[in-house]
Amino acid sequence: MTAAHRHDAAVARYFEAWNADDAQARAKAVADVWTADGRYTDPLCDAAGHEAITAVIAAAREQFPGFSFRPAGPVDGHHDTARFSWELVNDVDGSAPVAGSDVITLDAEGRIRAVYGFLDRLPGTGA
């Protein structure tokens, strides 16, 4: 598998985890994409391990019902690191009140070790 394919595949599985509607599917998706000691860090949280990461995703899904996370451009990566931008899109009207950029690191099997998230646009902040 080429490095580009590894990065694209990991990011696609990452979005599957963020977009899983049901708790069981979400937990499975997180376990599939993150290492057991994986970490997710952004300005609002710092979560380590599958259970904590699953809880962060569940909280975001509860805060924004009827929204989906979508890539906003291509994945750019090298070695075991990739970066990409995303938007949180309203499934009905297509508006995207939240957007960000993430940097991920992968293990040798293409599972995520760490996510470093940055929030580029938040509602009510002018950002």
N, C-alpha and C positions, 0 to 999 in steps of 0.2 A: 504494500500500500504506500503510495506516495505521501510525502508530508502534507501537501495541500489536501489530499483526500482525507487524511487523518484529521486535520483541522476541521474541514467541512463536516465530516461525520460526527465529530464530537459536538460541534455547535448545533447540528440538527437534533441530536439527542438531548442537548441542553434545552432547546426550545420545546421539545416534547415534554420534558419534566415541568417546565414553567406553564405549559398549556394544558396539563392533565387536569380534568375536571373532578375526577373522583379520587378520594383519598388513597385507595388501594393502588390505582394506576399511578398516582403521583409518587407514592413510596417506592414502587417498583422502578419507575423511570429514574428517580434519584439514585437508587442502588445500582442501576445499570450504567449511569453516566459518571458518577463520582467514585473515587476511591473511598474505602471505609473511613479513612481519616481526612477526607476532603474538607475543604473550607470554602465558605462564601462570605465575602466581605464587601460592603458598600458603605456609603455615608450613614445609613440608618441601622446597620446591623453587622454583627460578626458571628457567624455560625460555623460550628465544626461538627462533622459527623452527619450521617444520613438523617437521623431523626430531627436534628436541629435545622438542617437545610430544608427538609420537607415541611417543617413548621413555618419557616420563613416564606416559602412558596405558597403555602395554604393561606397565610395571613394576607399576602398580596392579592391572591385570587378572591378572598373575602372582601377586601377593600375595593376591588375593581371588578364586580360581577359583570359579565357580558363583555369583557375585554379579552384580547389575546395578545401575546408577545409575538412580534414579527421582526425578522432581520431588516435592517435599514442599510443595505449595501452588502458588498462581498466580505468574506472572511479573509483576513490578512495574517499570515503566520510564517514562522520559521522555527526550525528545531522543535522543541516541545512547548512553544508558546504561540498563542494566536490572539488577535484582537478583532472585535467586530462591534458594530453599532446596532441598536434595536429601538423599537417603539412599542408602546402599549396602545393598541388600537381598539377603538370601540367597534364591536362586531356589527352594529346596526348602521351607524353613520360614517364610519371610517376615520373619525377624528382620532388624534393621537396626543393626548394631553401629557404623556410622560415619555421621555426618551432618554437613552443612555448609551454608554460604551462600556464594554467589558474586555478585560484581558484574562485569558485562561492559561494555565499550565497543565500539561498532560503527562501521564506516566507512559511507560513503554508500550502498554496495551491500548493507549488512546483514551483512557479514562481521565476525568478531570481531577487534578490534585487541588487546585485553588482557582478561585474566581476573584478578581479585583474589579469591582463595579464602580462606575462613575455615573452620576445622574446629571444629564445635560439639560433636561427640561422637566419641571414639576408644575402642577397646577397651583396658581395663586402665588408663585414666587417671582414671576417675571423672568425666570430663567428659561 
